[in-house]
Amino acid sequence: MEKDNLSQIRVIGAGPAGLIFALLNARKTFQIILHEKEPEDFFTQQSRALALSPSSIEILSVIGISPDQDSSFVPIKTIHTSQKNSFGRVLIEDDNKELGYVIRYKNLIKLLLDKAKNNKYIKIIFESEVFSINDQQDFFTDGKNKIYKYDFLLFSDGIGKLLSNTFEFETDPNMDGLVALVTEIRTELNHQHCAFERFTVNGPIALLPLENQNLSKLVWTGKKDYIMQMLNCDKQTFATLFVDHFGERLGKLTHIEEKSAYPLSHQFIRQPYQKNIVVSGNAAHSMHPVAGQGLNLTIRDLKVLSSLLYKNNYQISEALLKQYSDQRKREVLSLMKISSHLVKGFSNQIVGANLLRGSAMLFLDNSFFVKKMFREKFSYGKN
Ligand SMILES: Cc1cc2nc3c(=O)[nH]c(=O)nc-3n(C[C@H](O)[C@H](O)[C@H](O)COP(=O)(O)OP(=O)(O)OC[C@H]3O[C@@H](n4cnc5c(N)ncnc54)[C@H](O)[C@@H]3O)c2cc1C
C-alpha cells in the first residue's frame, strides 16, 4: 500500500458540511484536505434546492458568500402554511428583513468549491471514496487502497455509513420509508417570493420560490409507494394531482421538469465525537425536510465547532469535543423533534384532528408572539 505521511486535518465528504468546515477553518498553520467520492461534475446533477435561514446567511458571509454578491440566492419574503381540506392558515412575514433565501444545492456547492479551490490551505481529492477507518491508529483508506493519516477528522459523508460500528445511531421507526419527490414547476401565477408548506394526510408539500417569478422548487414527501406513483405518472396526471392537493394558490401548472426522488432518513448520533473525530452534517443528524432545517442546523454546528477549535488553537482533546457536543445537543434534539412532530401530527387522521389543527393554525396566525417565537426558532435555532 502506498502511504501518504502528511498528518493533518482531513474531511470525508465535500458536501456543504465538509466544504463549509474547511472554509471556516483553513489557515496558514495547516492544510485541510477533503476526500470526496464523486467526481467534481457530479454536483451539477443534484436537483434539490435549500432554504437557508438568516443565521446560515450570516455564517456564509464570513467565508465571503452572500446574497449581496450572488444572484443565485432567491429571497423568501413570506411563508404560507396550510393544510388540505381545512380552514386556517399561518402567514409569516417580517417587514424588516428577508425570512431566508433559497439556493439550488448545485449552486451552493459551486460557490463553495470556487472559494475552496482559491484557498491554498484547502485541497480537495475527488473520486477518493473512503472505505474504512482505523480510529485507533488515526488513519483511513480510500478506494485506491491508499492510507491517509489524520490528526483531526471531520466525518461528513451525508449518511454515516462507515461509522455504524463506532457511533450509536438513534432512529425513529415511524419516520422510516419516507421519500421526497423533487422537481421544478412553472405556475400560472407568480410566487411573489412566498415559500409554501401544505400539509396533507399523505405528507407535506413544500414550494420554494426560484429566480424566475413563476418558477418554484417542489418537494413532495410521503411514503415510498405513494411517492413512486407520482414519480412515475405522466405530466398531465401529476399536474391534476398537484392542484388537487396544493389548491390553486399559484394557479395551474404550466410546466414540470424531470422528477427525482430522495430517500429520507431520520436519525442522529447522541455523542457525535470521539478522541479526534467529529461527525457532522447529515451523518450526525438527518431529518425530514419539512421545516427546511437540516443544513441550517449543520451550519450553526460548524460555527460553534470552528470557534471552539480556534479558541483552543486547534489543540484537539476529547474534553473540547465534548464541549462542542454539549453546546449543540439541545438545539439538535429540539429541531429533530419538531420536524418529526410536524410530519406525524399532520398525517394523523383520527376524528377531529383536522379541526384541531385548523384551530391551532388560526390561533397561531393571530398570535404575534408565538409567530415571532417560531420565526426565531427556525431562523436562529433559539430555544
Ligand atoms: C429533498 C430535500 C430537501 C432539503 N431541503 C433543505 C432545506 O430547505 N434547508 C436545509 O437546511 N436543509 C435541507 N435539506 C437537508 C440538506 O440537503 C442536508 O442537510 C445537507 O445536504 C447535508 O450536507 P452534508 O454535507 O452533511 O451531506 P451531503 O450533502 O449528503 O454531502 C455528503 C458528501 O459526502 C460524499 N461522500 C459520501 N460517502 C463518501 C465516502 N465514503 N468517501 C468520500 N466522500 C463520500 C458524498 O458524495 C457527498 O458529496 C434537504 C434535504 C433533502 C433530501
The ligand as an ORCA input file, in Angstrom:
! r2SCAN-3c Opt
* xyz 0 1
  C     -35.365     16.887     -0.597
  C     -34.504     17.583      0.421
  C     -34.718     18.928      0.688
  C     -33.936     19.591      1.639
  N     -34.194     20.895      1.905
  C     -33.456     21.545      2.843
  C     -33.688     22.925      3.120
  O     -34.556     23.558      2.528
  N     -32.915     23.532      4.083
  C     -31.945     22.856      4.774
  O     -31.283     23.459      5.629
  N     -31.702     21.544      4.515
  C     -32.432     20.882      3.574
  N     -32.168     19.571      3.299
  C     -31.080     18.898      4.017
  C     -29.730     19.166      3.327
  O     -29.763     18.767      1.989
  C     -28.658     18.411      4.074
  O     -28.702     18.789      5.428
  C     -27.260     18.706      3.531
  O     -27.166     18.350      2.176
  C     -26.254     17.908      4.353
  O     -24.970     18.186      3.880
  P     -23.806     17.132      4.140
  O     -22.584     17.783      3.598
  O     -23.839     16.651      5.523
  O     -24.212     15.851      3.254
  P     -24.331     15.665      1.702
  O     -24.940     16.850      1.073
  O     -25.006     14.352      1.501
  O     -22.808     15.531      1.208
  C     -22.010     14.416      1.605
  C     -20.849     14.264      0.625
  O     -20.029     13.171      1.042
  C     -19.667     12.380     -0.095
  N     -19.377     11.013      0.368
  C     -20.271     10.077      0.776
  N     -19.635      8.942      1.151
  C     -18.300      9.170      0.989
  C     -17.139      8.385      1.221
  N     -17.208      7.137      1.701
  N     -15.936      8.940      0.937
  C     -15.825     10.211      0.466
  N     -16.924     11.006      0.232
  C     -18.141     10.498      0.494
  C     -20.900     12.472     -0.969
  O     -20.588     12.183     -2.327
  C     -21.327     13.941     -0.777
  O     -20.710     14.807     -1.690
  C     -32.936     18.878      2.346
  C     -32.717     17.529      2.076
  C     -33.490     16.880      1.120
  C     -33.255     15.417      0.852
*
